[in-house]
Amino acid sequence: MGLLVEGAWKDQWYDTKSSNGKFVRQDSMFRNTISGEEGAVYPPESGRYHLYVSLACPWAHRTLIFRKLKNLETHISVSVVSPDMLSNGWEFGDYPGATADDLFGVNYMHQVYTKAKSDVTTRVTVPVLWDKQSNSIVSNESAEIIRMFNSAFNELTGNHDDYYPESLQAQIDEINDFVYPNINNGVYRAGFATTQDAYNEAVVSLFDALDKIEGILSTQRYLTGDRLTEADWRIFTTLIRFDPVYVGHFKCNIRRIQDYPNIFEYMKELYQVDGIAETTNFDHIKRHYYFSHTTINPTQVVPQGPLVDLDKPHNRGA
Ligand SMILES: N[C@@H](CCC(=O)N[C@@H](CS)C(=O)NCC(=O)O)C(=O)O
């Protein structure tokens, strides 16, 4: 794990000393948009864009889900990094389910970043949406990539399904603003904390938030009512990793997702949506966290469990 400093790779774990043991996630730095508007720098074109993902990563998983739901698979190609993220950061390789770098044939993800900007100073994160035409990074912010996938390619695909409908945008934004710090990033704030106080604060706000979500899902099918939206997909990628990884590896063990009847059934419903199970790779998920975070798990031993039947019929909407 490391970062690029003026284009040079530096192997270094997260600095939590300057923040009292708290993990503070950095903002993504490439923030352009694909748009069908006249004169747009990045117009929606088939075959022009390439997505770099890790199957382990919850943020990258969102983008794979939207690529699937919006029928973008034939329009946007994908490279998958190996789940092992060690001293060179994300790398390509022959781990089952991973690929080579299909565009440049480089070994490391940081080399893709320096192809976009040779003197860049940044963490090297996935997902990355790459523009093959200008050889630049459109975006490395999943929240923005899924919005582009939701609407920018509609004319090309003929798929007008809308996961961010205008009538629900305020509600979706409100849920996202609650779920992101407390749950999506909350598991990382608990797991990467290096003081007891920082961990305590994160884990308590995480489970308070999950209790609240359980309450919401006890009265309605989805987070904003009876329609499946972006807000649901954004929480899903954290929920599906929770019992296999976050409970043990990140010490988020006050309760399991299986202990929340409504969240568990809801998570199964989302997992069973057409195409979603194939975007979910539990081997990469478990291997990445347990094998890569050697400050947390120095033995790199990956647990076998848990045994959970995600294909069992759910009771949502019954
Ligand atoms: N805000 C970014 C976060 C992406 C992110 O942090 N990805 C993790 C993998 S789960 C990563 O690549 N971490 C490497 C690092 O921090 O050096 C997004 O949502 O796209």
The ligand as an SDF file (V2000), in Angstrom:
LIG
                    3D

 20 19  0  0  0  0  0  0  0  0999 V2000
  -13.7420    7.8410   -3.0410 N   0  0  0  0  0  0  0  0  0  0  0  0
  -13.2240    6.7700   -3.8270 C   0  0  0  0  0  0  0  0  0  0  0  0
  -12.5690    5.7540   -2.9220 C   0  0  0  0  0  0  0  0  0  0  0  0
  -11.9900    4.6010   -3.6430 C   0  0  0  0  0  0  0  0  0  0  0  0
  -11.0580    3.7800   -2.7250 C   0  0  0  0  0  0  0  0  0  0  0  0
  -10.6480    4.2370   -1.6570 O   0  0  0  0  0  0  0  0  0  0  0  0
  -10.7150    2.5390   -3.1430 N   0  0  0  0  0  0  0  0  0  0  0  0
   -9.8350    1.7130   -2.3380 C   0  0  0  0  0  0  0  0  0  0  0  0
  -10.1070    0.2480   -2.5360 C   0  0  0  0  0  0  0  0  0  0  0  0
  -11.5320   -0.3270   -1.6910 S   0  0  0  0  0  0  0  0  0  0  0  0
   -8.4190    1.8960   -2.7960 C   0  0  0  0  0  0  0  0  0  0  0  0
   -8.1470    1.8050   -3.9760 O   0  0  0  0  0  0  0  0  0  0  0  0
   -7.4990    2.1160   -1.8500 N   0  0  0  0  0  0  0  0  0  0  0  0
   -6.1110    2.2280   -2.1050 C   0  0  0  0  0  0  0  0  0  0  0  0
   -5.4720    3.3060   -1.2840 C   0  0  0  0  0  0  0  0  0  0  0  0
   -6.1730    3.9890   -0.5140 O   0  0  0  0  0  0  0  0  0  0  0  0
   -4.2670    3.4540   -1.4060 O   0  0  0  0  0  0  0  0  0  0  0  0
  -14.3630    6.1830   -4.6270 C   0  0  0  0  0  0  0  0  0  0  0  0
  -15.4540    5.9800   -4.0620 O   0  0  0  0  0  0  0  0  0  0  0  0
  -14.1950    5.9300   -5.8060 O   0  0  0  0  0  0  0  0  0  0  0  0
  1  2  1  0
  2  3  1  0
  2 18  1  0
  3  4  1  0
  4  5  1  0
  5  6  2  0
  5  7  1  0
  7  8  1  0
  8  9  1  0
  8 11  1  0
  9 10  1  0
 11 12  2  0
 11 13  1  0
 13 14  1  0
 14 15  1  0
 15 16  2  0
 15 17  1  0
 18 19  2  0
 18 20  1  0
M  END
$$$$
